[in-house]
Amino acid sequence: MQKVPVSLWTLVAGIVVTVISIWFGQNHNLLPVQASEQAAVVDRFFNVMFTIAIALFLVVEGTILIFLFKYRRRQGDNTDGVPLEGNVPLEIFWTAIPAMIVIALGIYSVDVYNQIGGFEPGSHFHSAPHVNHVSGTALAATLDDTLTPVATPNIGIGGSPHLENQPADLVVDVQGMQYAWIFNYPNSGITTGELHIPVGADVQLNLSALDVIHSFWVPQFRLKQDAIPGMATELRFVPTKPGTYPVICTELCGGYHGSMRTEVIVHTPEDFDSWLAQSQIAQKQDLNSLVAVNPTDLSTSEFLAPYVHDLGINAATLLQLPKQSK
């Protein structure tokens, strides 16, 4: 029986490894749903890296398994192994191939960073969110119609190349604090604890931090940007899929870092306009426009009102309670 040449075995193994790695690299389902234009660009890069990783894994682990079987010690064989002192061509090969892969991925990553707007942020005017500390244990974020524009050189993720030098459709000032996110819409005077945006709009977030470094991350957008005290950072993206997605702080910011979460709600344009109108009406009705209510500003009866049922008393009894001294 004629022996199969090693070169033919190598060719067959290369074809099998290529087919398996490409299939798994494109059908892994490891990432959450894509919900922004930038997500597709990042996912393509991830798929390339994952394909290469699978191919390397199969080659390395496959070689180990083959050698374990082919060169295992046979029963009764107590001789020493063949003495080997290196193979220069082989060492050059296994050094050159990874080096070329790393260089190629590095060039590709720079292109991806440019496509998602990493080279775009620059100096422009934006208004910082107005947040006040109030007495008591609650933190209240108040609306301020007199936001002062400040020209600040931003860093972060700006507009994609096709949006270069174009203003964003929606600008939101975002401030991180221990342990919450405050979203201010400077053009409409709305402040909220959730981010509401319309699908298909070019959204620009001006990020800042009140106390320590925080990091704004939406997995479905494949974007993450630090919020740094005293430094303006920017995150610009285009949402493509309506839905509700988590906003996670990924920078260890204190003891309750794990609970620093909120949501981004991507509306249809019609639903966003409706939310905008309702929010403006709701906040105009409240002169203080508080995101969080300060308990020290409430009377005893007002503070206990939500607990009337649990206390087993009626509203008339509450009104008879003496007023809380300030």
N, C-alpha and C positions, 0 to 999 in steps of 0.2 A: 504493500500500500504506500502510495506516494505521500510524503510529509507535506502538510500545508505550510507555505512560506510564512515567516513571522510578519513580513510586510503586509500580507493579505489579512492576517489576524488583526494587525494594527489598524488597517483601513476599516474593517468591519466594526471593530470596537469604537473607532472615532465616529462612524456614522451613527451607531446606536447611542453613544453618549450625546452627540449633537441633537438627535431627535428628542431624546428624553429631556434634556436640559431646556430646549426651546419650548417644548410642550408645557412642562411644569413652570417655566419662567413666565408664560403667558396665561396660565390657568391656575394660579395658586390661591386666589381668593383670600389673601392675607390682609388686605387693606380695606378700610371702611369705604362706604359709598363716596363717589366723587361728587362734590357739590360746588366746585368753582372751576373757572377756566384754568387756573394754575395747577389744580390737582392732576389734570390729564398729563401735563408736562412732567411733573414730578413722578407720576406713576410709570411713565415710559422709562425714565432713568432707573427707577427701582427695578423694573422688570429686566432691564439689561444687566444690572448688577446681580440680580437673583439668578438669572440664566447662567452667567459666568460662574457664580458660586456653586450652583448645582453641578456644572461640568467639572470644575476642579474637585469637588467632593467625590464624584463618581470615579474620576481618574485616580486620585490619591488613595481612596479607600478600596477601590477595585484592585489597584496594584498591590496593596497590602494583603488583601485576601488571596489573590493569586499566588503571591510569594509564600504566604503561610502554608498553602496547600502544596505547591510545587517543590519547595525547598524545606519541607518539614523533615525532622529526623526520622529515618526509617528504623524499624525494630532491628536491633542487633548492630546498628551502625554507630560506633563510638569514636569515629575519626573526627579530626578537627575540620572546621569549615574552610572554604577556599579563602586564602588571605588576599584582601583587596586594599589598595592604598590610594584610592581616589580615581576619578575619571574626569579629566578636565573638560572635554566636550559636554559631558552630561551636566557638570556643574555650571557651565556657561549657559546651557539650555534652560535649566530650571531657575536660573537667575534672570536671564533676559526676558523670558516669557512673562513672569509676573511684573517685571519692570515696565514692559510695554503695555500691559493691561492697566496698571496703575496710572501711567501717563495718559493713556487714551481716556480713562474714566475721569481723570482730572480735567482734561480739555472739554469733555462732554459736560461735566458738572458746571464749568464756567458758562457754557452756552445755556444750560438750564437756568442758572442764576440770572442771566441776562434776560431770558424769556419771561421769567416771572416778575421782573422789575427790580432786581437787586442792584442794578447800576443806575437806577433812575432817580432816587430821592435827592432833593436839592433844597436850596433856600426858597422858602415861600411863606406867605402870611398864613397864620392859623391862630385860633383863639384857644386858650387853655380853659378846661372846665373849672367852674367856680365851686369849691367845696368848703364848707365851714364846719368847724367843731362847735358844738353847742353844749351847754351845761348838762350834767347828768351822764347816763351811761350810753345813750344812743348817739349815733352819728347821723346828722341831717345834711343832705345835699340840697342846697337851695338854688333856685333859678335866678340868674342875674342877666338882665337884658343889656347890661353895659360891659360886655366882654371886650377886652382890649386886644386887638390884633397885635401879634408880635412876630417879627421876621426871625426865624430860627432855622439854622441848617439841620435838616432832618437826616437821619440814617435809618436804614431798614429796607423794607420791600416797597418800592414805588410802582409806578405804572409800567405795564408791559411796553415793549418798543413801539407797538402800533398806537399806544395812547400817549406817547412822549409829548411833553409840553401842552397837554390838554388838561383842563381842570376836571376834577372828579365830579360825577353826578351827585354824589352824596358825601358830605364830610361829617364825621362824628368824632368828638373829642372824648377820649377814653382815659380814665384815671384809675390806676390800681392802688389799693390800700389794704392794710391788714383788716379784714380778709374779704374783700368785695371788689367788684368792678362797678364804676359809675359811668354811664353813657350820657353825654350831653350833645344835643342837636342844636348847634349855635344859630342856625338859620330859622328854627321854628320855636326855640325857647323851651324844649322838652328835655327833662332829665329823668332817667329811668335806670333800673337795675338790670335790665335785659337789653340786648342789642337787637333792634328791628331794622331790617333792610329789605329792599325790593329785589326780586330776582332779575338778573340781567343788567343791573345798574353797576357802574364803576364806583366802588365804595372806597373811601379813604379814611382810615382810622389814625388820628393823631394821638399817640400814646404818651402817657406820663405816669409818674409814680409819686405818691404822697410821702412814703416813708422808706421802704427798702425796694430792692429790685424785684419785680414781678415779671412773669412771662405769659403773654397772651397766645393761646394755642387752640385752634379748632381743627381736630384731626381730619374731618371731612373736607376741609379746605386745603390741607397739606401745607399750612402756613403757620409760622410761629415767630413772634417778635418780642423782645424784651421791652418792658417799661422801666425806665431808669430815672431815679430822682435827679432833677436838675438837668436832664438831657432829653430833648425831643426825639422821639422815634416814630416811624411811620409804617403802616401796613396797608397796602392797597391791593384790592382783588375784585373779581367779578363773580358773584354767586350765580350758579346755573341751575340749582334744583331747590324748589320750595320745600320747606321742612323746618324742624327744630333740631338744632345740633348743640352739643355741649361746648362751653368755653371753659378751658382748664388752665390754671396757673401751673406752669412747669418749672418754676424757679422756687427752691425752698425758701420761704419767706417768713417762717415763724411756726409756732406750735400748732396753729390751726390751718396750716398750708393746704392740707388735703381737703378741707371744706371750702376752699376758695374757688367756687364754681358758679357759673350762671349759664345762660343759654343765648344762642343767636337764633332768632326766628326769621327765616327767609320767606317773605310774603310774595304773592302775585302783586303786580303793580296796583291793581284795584284794591286789594286787601291792605296794602301798605298805606295808600292814600286814606282809606277809612280809619286805620289805626292812628295815623297822624292827626286827622281831624278830631277823633275822639279824645286823644291824649291832650291836645291843645285845649279842648273844652274842659276836660277834667282838671287840668292844672290851673286854668284860669279861675275855676270855682274855688280853689283853695289858695288863699292869699299868701300863705306861708310856703306853698308848693314844696312840701317835704317829701323826700323819698323814705326817710325813717322818722317816726314821731318821737319826740323827746318826752318821756313820762313825767318829768318834773314840770312840764308846762300844762299838765292836765289836773283838773280838780279830782277829789277822791271819787265822786260819783262817775265822772267820765272815765277814770282809770279802771273802775270796777264794772262798768257797763257790759263789756263782752263776757263777763263771768257771772251774770245775774242768774242764769239757769243753774249753774253748778253750785252757787251759794244758797240756792233755795229761797231767794227773796224776790220781791217785785220791784218795778221801776219806781214806785211811789216811795218805798222805803229808802232807795238809793238817794232820792232827792232830799231826804231829811238828814243825810249825813253832813257833818260840818265840812266846810271847804278846807282844802289842804293849804296850809300856810306856805308861802314861797320862801 
